[in-house]
Structure formats: structure tokens, C-alpha cells
Amino acid sequence: MKMKNKLAISGISLTLIAALAGCSASTTASSTSSAPAAAATSTAAAGTAVVLPVDTNPIVNNLTNQDLQVVNAAVEDLTDPVSGAAINDRLMLTLKNNGSTTFSNFEVFYQMTDVTTGATESYYQKLDGFSLAAGAQDYVYFDNLTDPNHYPENQFSLYRSSQNQVDFQITVSSDGAAIATATATKSVGTGEKVD
């Protein structure tokens, strides 16, 4: 009789431990995906990471040649560069290599500012797997998709949540050229729509 009670209690204990472990894991995952104040970002493969705000720009690039160009930066009224069809709002960069060698090791830092409230958020992302051949132009998207040249974004950012105008200051760096900069603006209203 005592043996049966011990087994029953052990079974309950194991079930309780497993249940508590499951609660702890789901709480951690939930809080990680929505925490707006943490100063961290992921460098996991595109589309698989949660991107959180950072406090400072970690990019260090002392090169002086101006061979990297941000041809265009936009966060709304976007079209697919291949089909010409309208696509959902996201941060989209058109980058060009005006140099004579392939650029790689790209990094992007961007700061969003809500022009009404003055609130700011900054994000940093390594563009793992992205390179740009000499003379080439290509596109980079921050939209949580897993396709090539698509990288994570924070779906709870000012860009996605603010009804006000949000201005972007964008810094792009590679191993072959000086930092390139650009700006973009989300007008009044929220994003995430096909125009």
C-alpha cells in the first residue's frame, strides 16, 4: 500500500514539475517577444529571430571611400522590384555597390522617432548571408519573412504601433566602403498594409 502511494505521489510530482516547466518556458518566450526595453538583438538566420531595441549604435567603420550607396529607403508605398506589384509596408532598402570589389559583412542600424511624442527606438541587425558584387544593386527587407535578403523586425516597434508620423535615420555598413546613410518616413496612421 505504501509503495502505491509513493508511486502516485511521484507521478503527481513529475506531472507538476513538467507543468511548471512548461509554464516557465511559455512565459519566457512570451516576454522575450514583446519586451520593448531590452538592449539586445539577434543575429540568427533571417526570419527566425526576435529583434529588440538597442541603446547605442554598435557599428564601427573607419573606411572613407563612398562606394556603398543607399539608392532608396522606404517604409510605405512599396512595390516589388521584380513584379511591380504593391507589397505590404516594411523597411525596404535599395543598396548599390559602386566599387570594384564585392562587399559583405553588412550591418544596419536604424532609429525611429515619433515626431509627435518624441519617443525613439533604435535597432541593429547583421545582414547574415547578404553580399553585393561590384556594380550590383540589390534589395534588403525587414519584415520577418524567411526569403533571401529578408531580415527580422520588431512587430511591436514604434513603426508598427504609433499612429503618428515616424521618421527613420538609417546607417548601413559593409566591409568594403564607408558608412552610407538614408532617411525614410512613415506618415500618420499605422503600417502593415498593401498600398
Disulfide bonds with the S-S distance in Angstrom:
none
